[in-house]
Amino acid sequence: MRLSSTCLLLALAASPALAFAQDADAGWALEGNVTATSDFVWRGVSQTDGDPALQAELGVSHSSGFYAGAWASNVDFGDPDDGIDYELDLFVGWAGEIADGVELDLSVMRVKYPGTNEGYELDYTEYAANLSFAEYYTVGVAYSPDIFKLGDRGIYYNAAAEYPLGDSGFGLKLGAGWYDLDKAAGDSYGDYLIGVTRSFGPIDAELHYTNTFSYGEALSENLDDASKADGRVSLLLGWSF
């Protein structure tokens, strides 16, 4: 299994010279996280064929709101001939408060699958805008002009909320989305998430249930098999620095 990008990020995270590097005077900060998950589920669909994943992210941010970074994870789309073992996302963006209690996050991301064999190319670019408000709520949209190199656009609309459950230390996480893939894959589908979060010292844990609806035959033929879009429970354990 090729996990060179994930291992690189882990190595950087472990480096004393970089892990907590921060220049307050210049306004720059280095930060990241490492996550282990029992199943990498993205927009309601397993990206690891139901198997566990190790993920890492490393980024820099500036007090002006600009940020950039990289994220990596192992993946498995169930085809031994595609040569795809991991995903690497490179991103830049800006986030900031645009009104009292309202924050806007704008980003562009290049999603790459290094090592892909000829004829299985999936790399794409996605532009996203997310609006957070009233402390607990987020709505957003993500647009790709050529999703998964299918020759046309993909648009993902989503909404999420996360609430503390009193003083218990637990949190409730809710999310829902609609993926417009009519032009690229001949159909669209929706997904939803219900989760519980809790921090245990430096470790953030999340147990969630995800499922999809309207994931039809056209999507099963042009994207992932419908079995990967079934309802499933996943556990995530993350450490941030």
N, C-alpha and C positions, 0 to 999 in steps of 0.2 A: 504493500500500500504506500503510495506516495503522499506524504504529509509535510513536504519541505516547507511550505509557507506557514503552516501552523507551527511547526517546530521552530522556525525562525522567529515568529512572534513570541513564542514561549521563551526562547533564549534571550530575546531583548527584555522581556518582562523580568527575567531572573537576574539581569545585569544590575549590580548595585549602582553603577554609574548612571543608569537610565531610569530605573524603576520609579524613583521618586524625584526625578529631575524636574525642577520648577524654578523659573526665574520670575519672581513676583514683580521686580522692577520693570522688566520688559513686557510683562503681561502674558507670558507664554506658560503653558503647563503641559506636561506629558502624563497621559493616563491610559488605562487599559483594563482588560478583564480576561479571565479564563473561565470557560464554562464546560461542564460535562453534562450531557443530556442522554436520557435513555432512548430518545428518538428525535431526530431533527425534523420538526414539522414546520413547514413554511406555507403560509396562506392555506392551511388546512390539509396539506399534502405532504406525506413523508418524503424526505430527500435522502434517506439512508435505508430505504426498504425495510423499515421497522427496527433497524439496528441502532446501537448507541453512536454518539458523535462527541468528538473533542473539538472545542472551538476557542479561538483567541482573537482578541482585538487590541490594537495599539493605535493611539492617535495623539495629535497635538491640537491644542485649542488656544485661542487668544482672547483677551479680555474684551476685544471689540466684537466678539461673537463668531469670528471665522474659525473653522476647524477642518482637519483633514486626517485621514487615517486608512487603515487596512484591517480587514476581518477575514478569517479563514476557517474552514470546517471540512472534515471529511464528508463525502457524499457517496451514494450508491444508487444509481437509477435502474439497476437490475439487468443491464445489458453488458455482458462480459467483453463485447467487441468495441464499446465506445471509448475505452481508454480513460474514462473519467474517474478519478479517485478523490479529488477535492475541489472545493470552490474557493476562489479568492475574490473579495470585493474591495475595490479601491474607491474612496469617496472624499468629496470636499463639500463644504456647506457653510451656512451662516445661520445662527440662531440668536434670537434676542427678543426682548419685551417690546411690543408695539403699542400696548395700552396697559392700563392698570390691570394686572392679573391675566394678561393675554400674551402668549409667546408664539412667535412664528419661527418655524424651522424649514429652511430651503436647502436642498441638497441635490447633487448629481452623483451617481454611482455607476461604476463600470464593473459588471459581474463577469468573471473569467473562470474558465475551467481548463487550467493548464494540463497539457498532456493529452488533450482530446485527439482521437484518431480522425483522419480525413473522412468527411461525410457525416460526422456527428457533431459539428460545431454548434454551440449554444450561446456563445458570448453575446452580451447585450448591454445597452446603456439605459439607465432609468433615472428620470427626474421626479423628485418628490417634494411635496409641500404639506406640512403638518401644522395645525393650529391647536394649541393647548390653552384651556381656559377654566375658570371656576375651580382651580386647584386639582380637580380629579379627572377632567375630561380632555380627550384628544380626538380630533377628526382630521382626516388627511386624504390625499390622492397621490398616486404614483403613476407615471406615464412612461412607456417605452415605445419608441417609434418602430422597433423591429424586435419584438419579444422572442427570445429563443431562436432567432434567425428564421422565423416562420414567414417573414415577408410582410408583416403588417403589425399594427399597434396592439398593445395591451394596456388597459387602464384599470387600476385597482383602487376602489373607494373603500375607506375603512373608518371605523369609529371605535374608541376604546375608553374604558373608565377603570380606575383603581381606587378603592376605598380602604381606609384602616378600619378594622373590626374592633372598635372601642379601644380599650387599653390592653387587649389580649396579645398584641405583638403580631397578630395575623393580619393579612390584607386580602381583600377580595378583588380579583382581576377579571374584567369582562371585555370581550372584543368581538367585532363582527365586520365582515367585509364582503364586497361583491367584485368579482374579477371579470371585467368585460373583455372577452377574448373572441367575440363574434367574428371579427374580420381576420384574425390571425389563425384561429383554430376551429371556427365554425360553431362555437357555443360559448356560454358563460356559466359561471357558477358562484355560489356563495359559501362562506365559511364562518364559523363562530368558535369562540374560546371561552371557557369558564375555568378560572384557576384560583388557587389559594397560595399566598406568599408568606414567607416568614424568614427572618434573619436569625442565624445562630452564630453569634460573634462575627467573624469576618466573612462567613459564608451566607450567601443569599440563596434560599431554596424556593422553588416554585413547583407545585403539582397542578397540572391542568388537563382538562379534557377538551379535545378539538374534534370537529366534524365538519362535513360539507353537505351542501344540498344542491340539486340540479346539476350534478356532475355526470353528464350524459355520455353517450357512445362516441360522439365526435371528439370530445376531450380525451377520452380513453384511447382513441386511435392516434390523435395528433400530439398528445402530451404524455402524462403518466397513466398507467393502468388505474382503473377506478378503485381497485382494492387498496391503493395507497392513499386514497381520499376518504377511507372509512373512518368512523369514530375511533379515537384512541386516547389512552392516558399516558402522559409523559412526565418524567421528573427531571428538573434542571437544578444543578448546584453550581453556583458561580462565586468567583472571588474577584473583586475589583481593587485596583491600586491607583 
